[in-house]
Amino acid sequence: MSFGHGDFGGPGGGRNSSAADQNRLMQGIGSNIQKISQNVKEIERIIPRLGTPDDNKTLRSKLDEVQHYTNQLAKDTNRMLKDLNNAPASVSQSDQRQQRMQKERFTSDFSAALNQFQRVQREAAQKEREGVKRVRANSGYGDDYDEGPNALINWEGSGSQPPAMQQSQFQQEDFEALKEREAQLHKLESDIVDVNTIFKDLATMVHEQGDTIDSIEANVETAEVHVEQANTQLVNAKTYQSKARRKKFIIFICILVLLAVLGVIIYLVVPKN
């Protein structure tokens, strides 16, 4: 399960469509994280049986299947998290805060699940290496396991049998079984490398989320400053308005007093008939 960048639509897509795409991404991420955790528990039940009488081809195939499927889930989840981080931010600051918290929670939960998966991967790889060494030693090939690209047994096609096979008459089916075990081990080691790469991507996403958080907080602080300035200007305007009204009232009273004084003077100066 994965989502590409095209799932968000082009510039003509509406905001509702973008929100729906993000919801689908979040549902997919949450579901995948839960599946990874469940598969880790299943792998934990298989590992103790490796190297015991219960160890057989069916058990190892089950481990290979579950481990590789979980590794694919981890890669898909990583891509989905990237898509979610690249999704257009909401216009509302409250929605931006909520989206940031959801991204942080998904990143934290995925990192925790990935840590557990990496742990069981390494435990399984160690058990498989020990098993391959035992088989090689019992077959006469020696117990050194090469972790490089040439670890697989490549005697076939060389035109002759290996000395150990000539001496022990090691059966062809056992030889093929050993090749299969080494191939499974190589796939497991390759998946471990994939998980290491995902951890690097997660570290980058966490850093980018930190930059986004700083940007959001800066915008919020700027908005708060603007609100404070607006409140200050409103208070100043009210104060100015109040002073202006008081001044007008005083001027009006002064005019009334002057008129009264003039009236009295005129009354006293003008002679009476």
Salt bridges, closest charged atoms under 4 A:
ASP21 OD1 - ARG24 NH2 2.07
GLU42 OE2 - LYS62 NZ 3.50
GLU44 OE2 - ARG119 NH2 2.40
ASP54 OD2 - ARG49 NE 3.96
ASP55 OD1 - ARG60 NH1 2.94
ASP64 OD2 - LYS187 NZ 2.92
ASP76 OD1 - ARG79 NH2 2.22
ASP83 OD1 - HIS5 ND1 3.34
GLU104 OE2 - ARG100 NH1 3.87
ASP109 OD2 - ARG105 NH1 3.96
GLU123 OE2 - ARG119 NH1 3.32
GLU128 OE2 - ARG181 NH2 3.91
GLU147 OE2 - ARG129 NE 3.32
GLU156 OE2 - LYS179 NZ 2.53
GLU180 OE1 - LYS57 NZ 3.64
GLU182 OE2 - ARG136 NH1 2.76
GLU189 OE2 - ARG129 NE 3.20
GLU189 OE1 - HIS186 ND1 3.92
ASP191 OD2 - HIS68 ND1 2.92
ASP194 OD2 - LYS75 NZ 3.69
ASP201 OD2 - LYS82 NZ 3.28
ASP211 OD2 - HIS207 NE2 3.61
GLU217 OE2 - ARG100 NH2 3.55
